[in-house]
Amino acid sequence: MIQTGLTRREFGLLLGGTLRALLVLMMVTTSFSQNRERPRARELGVIVGVLPPGPLNSITDVAGVAVGHTTIVRGNDVRTGVTAILPHTRNLFREKVRGAVFVGNAFGKLTGSTQVNELGEIETPILLTSTLAVPRVADAVIDYMLALPGNEDVRSINPLVGETNDATLNDIRGRHITSADVVNAIKNAMSGANASPTRSASAIARSLKTRSASAIARSLKRIDRRYIESRDITATAASFSAGCDDELLARKRRRV
């Protein structure tokens, strides 16, 4: 059992405050008008880690890394896509790169992770997609890699595909990702400032229907109505933290 120095009730209070802050952040970032780019988390005051970001605050600050997206917005219930991360844009099977897997929370699907752990190498683009589309995307990556010039004699490919569950906004059971979507994300991957990580997310945010936004709002109201009424996400997140700290301090004083 992990020892935190907090009682179960105190830990629950801290966790609840954090979850409320994250849900408010999600509400804000999906409610921007159609003419505005969705802000980065750092622009909203959410700072991750202690080191300064690169000039673009992006994975493509690493020289040679390219990122591509295919965003699928169709009808009222299809809001999904696939992201391709290329350590370099050459034949990755012939020019493998060093890699490792760190598991912070194993409740997810990560195809190809065991071989990366065993050999310490990445031999395909890294793909991220909808939870139930992982097998389909992995199959498309295999097709793509086998078709590359120079891979005619290859008899084993280790596709590396991760996921996120987009069922809140998307018809996840429909598994709408196709092989063409995967190839498009890989082939259109760009490096540097051209690979804006906000483009794909913004396209989905702009396409949100009132029904989806209302569903998020209702979820927030069930947690705590007063937090929805705040328009300052930074101040709201800070108030959660301060409120939790004050409550914990009061409880400790009462025990003393």
C-alpha positions in Angstrom: 0.0 0.0 0.0 1.3 3.5 -0.8 1.9 5.6 2.2 0.9 9.3 1.6 0.7 10.6 5.1 -3.0 11.4 4.5 -6.1 9.7 5.7 -8.4 8.2 3.0 -10.8 11.1 3.5 -8.1 13.7 3.1 -6.7 12.0 0.0 -10.2 11.8 -1.5 -10.6 15.6 -0.9 -7.4 16.4 -2.7 -8.3 14.0 -5.6 -11.8 15.4 -5.9 -10.4 19.0 -6.2 -8.0 17.9 -8.9 -10.7 16.2 -10.9 -13.0 19.2 -10.7 -10.2 21.5 -11.9 -9.5 19.2 -14.8 -13.2 19.0 -15.8 -13.5 22.8 -15.7 -10.4 23.0 -17.9 -12.0 20.5 -20.4 -15.2 22.6 -20.3 -13.4 25.8 -21.1 -11.2 24.4 -23.8 -14.2 23.0 -25.7 -16.2 26.1 -25.6 -14.1 28.5 -27.6 -15.7 30.1 -30.7 -15.2 28.7 -34.2 -12.8 31.5 -35.1 -10.3 30.9 -32.3 -7.5 28.4 -31.9 -7.8 26.2 -28.8 -5.2 27.4 -26.2 -2.4 25.3 -25.0 -2.6 24.0 -21.4 0.4 26.2 -20.4 -1.5 29.3 -21.7 -4.3 28.5 -19.2 -1.8 28.3 -16.3 -1.4 24.5 -16.3 2.3 23.9 -15.9 3.7 20.4 -16.2 7.2 19.6 -14.8 9.9 22.0 -13.7 12.1 22.4 -16.8 11.5 25.2 -19.3 9.8 24.3 -22.6 11.5 24.5 -26.0 10.9 27.4 -28.4 7.7 25.7 -29.7 6.7 24.0 -26.4 6.2 20.9 -28.7 7.6 17.5 -29.2 8.8 18.7 -32.6 11.4 20.9 -30.7 13.5 17.7 -31.0 15.3 17.9 -34.3 14.0 15.4 -36.9 10.8 14.5 -35.1 7.7 14.9 -37.2 4.0 14.7 -36.2 1.0 14.2 -38.4 -2.8 14.1 -37.8 -5.9 12.8 -39.5 -9.0 14.3 -37.9 -12.4 12.7 -38.6 -15.5 14.8 -38.1 -18.6 13.3 -39.6 -22.3 13.8 -38.8 -23.3 14.4 -35.2 -21.5 11.6 -33.5 -18.1 11.0 -35.2 -15.3 13.0 -33.6 -12.1 10.9 -33.7 -8.8 10.6 -35.4 -5.2 9.3 -35.4 -1.9 11.0 -34.6 1.4 9.8 -36.0 4.7 10.6 -34.3 7.8 9.9 -36.4 11.2 9.9 -34.7 12.6 10.6 -38.1 11.1 10.5 -41.6 13.2 7.8 -43.2 12.6 4.0 -43.1 12.4 3.3 -39.4 12.7 -0.4 -39.8 16.0 0.0 -41.5 17.1 2.9 -39.2 15.7 2.0 -35.8 15.9 4.4 -32.9 16.4 3.8 -29.2 13.2 3.6 -27.1 11.8 2.6 -23.8 8.3 2.3 -22.2 7.4 3.8 -18.8 4.1 2.8 -17.4 2.5 5.4 -15.2 -1.0 3.9 -15.4 -1.4 0.5 -17.1 -5.2 0.9 -17.7 -4.7 1.3 -21.5 -3.8 -0.5 -24.7 -0.2 -0.1 -26.0 0.5 -2.5 -28.8 4.2 -3.3 -29.3 5.4 -2.2 -25.8 6.8 -5.6 -24.9 9.2 -5.7 -27.8 10.3 -2.2 -27.1 11.1 -3.2 -23.5 12.9 -6.3 -24.6 15.1 -4.8 -27.4 15.1 -1.1 -26.5 14.3 -0.1 -30.1 11.4 1.5 -32.0 11.0 0.4 -35.6 7.8 2.0 -36.8 6.0 5.4 -36.4 4.3 5.8 -33.1 0.5 6.0 -33.5 -2.1 7.3 -31.1 -5.8 6.8 -31.7 -9.2 5.9 -30.3 -9.3 2.9 -27.8 -11.2 0.5 -29.9 -9.3 1.4 -33.1 -5.9 0.2 -31.8 -5.9 -3.2 -33.6 -7.1 -1.6 -36.9 -4.4 1.1 -36.7 -1.7 -1.5 -35.9 -2.7 -3.5 -38.9 -2.5 -0.4 -41.1 1.0 0.4 -39.8 2.1 -3.1 -40.7 0.8 -2.7 -44.2 2.6 0.7 -44.5 5.9 -0.6 -43.3 5.9 -3.7 -45.4 5.2 -1.6 -48.5 8.2 0.7 -48.0 11.1 0.3 -50.5 13.8 -1.8 -48.9 11.4 -3.8 -46.7 10.6 -6.5 -49.3 12.2 -9.3 -47.2 10.9 -8.2 -43.8 9.1 -10.9 -42.0 8.3 -9.2 -38.6 7.1 -5.7 -37.8 6.4 -4.3 -34.3 3.8 -1.6 -34.6 3.7 0.8 -31.7 0.1 2.0 -31.1 -1.3 3.7 -28.1 -4.8 5.0 -27.4 -7.2 7.4 -25.6 -10.9 6.8 -25.0 -12.8 9.4 -27.0 -16.3 7.9 -26.2 -17.5 11.1 -24.6 -17.5 12.9 -28.0 -17.3 10.0 -30.5 -19.2 6.9 -31.6 -16.3 4.8 -30.4 -18.0 1.5 -31.2 -18.1 2.5 -34.8 -14.3 2.3 -35.1 -14.3 4.8 -37.9 -10.5 4.9 -38.4 -9.4 3.4 -41.8 -6.0 2.3 -43.2 -6.1 5.4 -45.4 -6.5 7.6 -42.4 -3.4 6.1 -40.8 -1.3 6.4 -44.0 -2.4 10.0 -44.4 -1.3 10.9 -40.8 2.1 9.3 -41.4 2.7 10.7 -44.9 1.6 14.2 -43.9 3.7 14.4 -40.7 5.6 17.6 -40.4 8.4 18.9 -38.1 9.0 22.2 -36.4 6.4 24.9 -36.3 4.5 23.3 -39.1 3.4 20.5 -36.9 1.0 22.5 -34.7 -0.4 20.2 -32.1 -3.5 22.4 -31.7 -4.8 22.0 -35.3 -6.4 18.6 -34.9 -7.8 19.3 -31.5 -9.2 22.7 -32.7 -10.9 21.0 -35.6 -12.8 18.7 -33.1 -13.5 21.5 -30.7 -15.0 23.7 -33.4 -17.2 20.9 -34.6 -18.7 20.2 -31.1 -22.5 20.3 -31.2 -24.5 22.0 -28.5 -25.6 18.5 -27.3 -22.0 17.5 -26.6 -21.2 20.7 -24.8 -24.3 20.5 -22.8 -23.4 16.9 -21.7 -20.1 18.1 -20.4 -21.8 21.0 -18.6 -24.3 18.6 -17.0 -21.5 16.4 -15.8 -19.7 19.4 -14.2 -22.9 20.5 -12.5 -23.3 17.2 -10.9 -19.8 17.6 -9.3 -20.2 21.2 -8.1 -22.3 23.9 -9.6 -20.3 26.8 -8.3 -17.2 25.9 -10.2 -19.0 26.2 -13.6 -19.9 29.8 -12.9 -16.3 30.8 -12.7 -14.9 32.2 -16.0 -11.3 32.4 -14.8 -9.9 28.8 -15.2 -6.6 29.7 -13.5 -8.2 31.3 -10.5 -10.7 28.4 -10.3 -7.9 25.8 -10.3 -6.0 27.8 -7.7 -9.2 28.0 -5.5 -9.5 24.2 -5.6 -6.0 23.8 -4.4 -6.2 26.5 -1.8 -9.5 25.2 -0.5 -8.1 21.7 -0.2 -5.1 23.0 1.6 -7.2 25.0 4.1 -9.5 22.1 4.8 -6.6 19.7 5.4 -4.9 22.2 7.7 -8.1 22.6 9.7 -8.5 18.9 10.0 -4.9 18.5 11.3 -5.4 21.2 13.8 -8.6 19.6 15.1 -6.7 16.3 15.5 -4.0 18.1 17.5 
